């Protein structure tokens, strides 16, 4: 449709069937619908990519790649006060 192979791709890792103890070909594993517990992780990866668009548009691929591939640290829970 684009008439060129020159376009950006977002690849999201979905793991490997052996890491889950599954005995199925990798191609079947990656082409199936994500499990329920994987869906939020995929959504988070897409959100990080959308947030990184500003760096991609500027050509700052290093910063964009770091932002896309770095999982955010979990929020610290406040210590209870006595």
Secondary structure, DSSP 8 states (H G I E B T S, - for coil): --SSS-S---------GGGGT--S-HHHHHTS---HHHHHHHHHHHHHHHHTHHHHHHT-HHHHHHHHHS------------
